[in-house]
């Protein structure tokens, strides 16, 4: 039996507007089509910023503070 699209009404998490869209059955979307790309860019920019901060923190450590590769030596 082929699935048919149906009208879904939800509140966009980005612009807080009630939106009705034709969607296939599945999870309720978080963003409307207008806000989806902007929300994705903002989320990815925040993720990249946190990654750069983490990398900068790791680069400031001394070489003896970094974890060594391989198995630990038997003492």
N, C-alpha and C positions, 0 to 999 in steps of 0.2 A: 504494500500500500504506500503510495507516494505521500510524503509529508507536505503540508501546505503552510505557507506563511500566515501569520495571524497578527492582528494589531496588538502591540504591547504598550502599556502606559507605565512609565517609570519616572523618577525624579533624577535628573542629571546631578552627579556629585560635584561637577565643576561649576555650573552656572545656576544650580538649584531651581531649574524650571521643570515643570511637568511636561513630558514629551511623549507623544504617541508615534510609534514607528512600526512598519511592517517588518516582522522578524520571524525567522524559523524557530521552531521549538528549541529550547535550551536555557541556559542561565540568563537571568535578567541583566542587561548591560548596565554598566556604571556611568557611562558618558554618552551624550547624544552625538550624532554624527558631526555636528558643528564643532563641538568642544574636544572630540577624541584626539585629534592630532596635536592640539595645544597642550592637552593634559599629558600626552605621551612625551612630548618634548620637555616639558617641565620636570616630569618624573625622571627622565633619563639624564637631564642636566644635574639634578640633585644627586643621582647615583654616581655620576662621573665626578662630581665635586668631592663626595665622600671618599671615592677611590683615590683621587689625587691627594687628599689629606692623609690617607692611610699610607700611601707610597712615600710621601714626604717624611712622615714620622719614621718609617722604616729606614729611609736613607740617612737619617741623622744618627742612627745607632752606630756604635763602633763595631769593627769586624769581630771582636771577641764576644760581643753581645748577641751576634746572630746565631741561629741554630746551625749546627754542623750537619752536613749530609751523612748518610750511612748509619750503620749500627753503632751503638755506644760501645766503648772499649770495656773489656772485663777488667775489674779492679783487683 
